[in-house]
């Protein structure tokens, strides 16, 4: 059992008058890649927002790196890549990365390396506004990697990427974890579950499972993690009934 980087207890979130997270309890271990998976609308982004401290919560406690989520001490320790790219459209990819590098006290060469790591070397001198949505997302990821956060929260970072680049990015995620970074990676694509050290499976704002891929396979009697997810949902539905 590793140390806990994130601890969530009794988390309840209401948005637009509707409860979207229903008393979640879960944790994320240090220096691992934790996958947050579930269908669109299951509450993944809301949970990530609560972890980085930008989501108003109705009840519960979220602790990140020993501090309440959103505490000032966490500002330089937590990186967050949203679904909507957070880079300047009127700057090139390289200029965005080098600007953030200067802010973080990182050498320009590291910015160029981060751009290459996300597969944008050939787009480095192109304005971000002229990139495709997937390329803009990768530019945001490059900037997040630059800051060297202890916790990196990625909201569906591989959407729209080709298989080769997806493979490269997952390799990068695991290299970061091996070096001590904790990563939470959300996705609605179940085939990415096998790439994670541990899984948090959400459906309709409730935690279906918090376990390793291997343990989920054993528990459900199938090697197919998508089928495992479906079997857990069916069991849960019968228990509620």
N, C-alpha and C positions, 0 to 999 in steps of 0.2 A: 504494500500500500504506500503510494507516494503522498507527499504533502499536498494539501489542497490550495490551489490558486484562486478558485472561485467557489463560494458556498452560497447556495440559494435555499432559503427556508420559508415555507408558507407563502410563497409569492402570489399575490392576487393583483391583477391589473384590469382596470375597466377603461374602455375606450368607446366614446360615442354612446354612453349609457349602457353598454353591453360588456359583460365580463368576458375577457378573452384569455386570461390565464387564471386557472382555478386552483390556487394553493399549491404551487409547484415546490418540490423539494429535490434538489440535485446538487452535484458538485463536479468540479473539473480539477483534475490532478495536474500538478506542476510538470512542465517539460513533456507534455503529451499533445497529440493531435486528437481533439475530441470533435466528433461529427454531430451536428445538430440537424437531424433529418425529419422530414415529414412533408405532407402535401402542402400546396399553397393555401394560405389561410389558417394554418395550424397554430400560429403564434410564435414562429421562429424569430422573426424580426423583432417582435415585441420583447421577447426574452433577451435577445442580444442588446437591445436598447436599454433594458433594465440593468444589464451587467455593466455597460459602459457609463451608466448614470445619467442618461438623457431621457429616461421614461419615468413619468410620474406613476407611482405605485399606490395601490389602495391599502395593501397589507403585506406583511412579510419583511424579510431581511435579506439583503444581498451584500455579501462581503467579498471584496476583490483585493488580493495581495495584502490581506490583513487590515484593510480599511473599508469603510462604507462605500458602496459604489458611487462614483462621481465625486469623491473627495478630492480637494485640490492636490494632495500629495500624489495622486494617480495620473495627473495630466501628462507627465512625460514617461509614464510607465506602461500605458495602455494605448495600443493602436487600434483604430476602427476603420474598416473599409465598408462603406455602405453600398447598397445596390445601385444608388444613383452616384455616378462618379463625382469625386470631390477634388477636382483639379481646375486650373484656370484655362478657359477655352482660348484666350487670346495669347497664350504662351505656347511654345513648342513643348513636346514631351521632355526633352533635355532641360529646357529652361525651368519647367515645373520641378523636376527632380533636383536640379542644382540649387534652385531657390530654397527648397526645403532642406537640402543638405547644409546650406549656409546657416539657416535658422538653427539646425540641430548641431552645428559644429562638426559636420562630417565632410571629408575632402571630396572635391568634384569627381574624382575617379570612382568613388563609391556610388555616386549618383549614376554615372554612366554604366557601371556594373549592374545596378538594380534595374535599369532600363533594359539591358540585355537579358537579364534573368527572366523577365516577363515576356520576352519575345518581341520587343519593340525596337531593337537596334536599327532596323532599316527605316523606322518611322521617327527616329529620335529628333529630327529637325523639322517635323511636320507640326503645324498648329493642332492643338488638341481638339479644337472645334471642328476640324475637318476629318477627324477620325471616326471610325464606326463605333457603335455603342460598346462592343466588346473590347475594342482597343482602348477606349477611354477608361473602361473598368480596369484594364491592365495597367494603365498609367497611374491610376489611383493606388493600385497595389504596389507598384514600384516605390511610390512615395511613402507608403506605410512601412515597407520593409526597411527603408532608409533610416528611420528614426530608431531602429533597434529596440522596440518595446519588449518588456518582459511578458506581456500578454497581448496577443494579436487576435482580434475579433474580425472575422471575415464573413460578410453576408453574401452568400452565393457567388463567390469569386470566379468560379469556373463556367458560369452560364455562357453559352455561345462560343466556347473555345473549341478548337479542333482537338482530336484525341492526342496528338503528339504534344501539343502545348499543355494540355491538361496533365499528362503524364509528367512532364517537366516540372510543372508547378507543384504537384503533389510530392515529387522528389525534393523540391525546395522546402516545402512545409516540414517534411520529416527531418531534413538537415537542420532546420531552425530548432525543432524540438530536441534533437540530439545535442544541440549546443546550449540548451537550457530555456528556450522560449516556450511558453504555453500558447497553444493555438486552439481556437474554437472556430470551426468551419461549418457554415450552414449550407444545406442543399436540399432540393426536392427530388434529386436524382438518386435513387436507391443504390445504383451500381457504384456510387462513391463511398458507400458505407464500409466496404471491405478495406478501403485505404486508411481507415481511422484506427487509432489505438483503442478508443472507447466511443460508444454511441449513446446519444440522448435522442430517443424517438418520441416525437410529439404528434398528437392528433387532437384537434378541437380544443387546444389549450390545456391538454392533460398529458402527463408523462406516461407513455406506454412502456418504455424500457430505459434503463440506465445500466449498460453492461458492455462487455467486450463483444466484438463480432463472433469470436469463437464460442463464447458462452451463450450467445443468442442462438447460434446454430444448434448447439447441444440441447438447449431448452425447448426449442420448437421442432427439433427433429428434421431439419432441412438445411442444406448447404446454401440455398438461395435466400439471401437476406431480404429481398422484397417479399418472398413468400413467408419468411419468418415474421416480418412486420404485419402482414395480413393475418397470419395465424394468431398473433398476439391481440390484434383488434377483435377478432372473432371471439376469442376467449373472454376478453374484457366485456364484450357486448352480452355474452351469455351470463357473466357474473352480475352485470347491472340488471338484467332481466330477472 
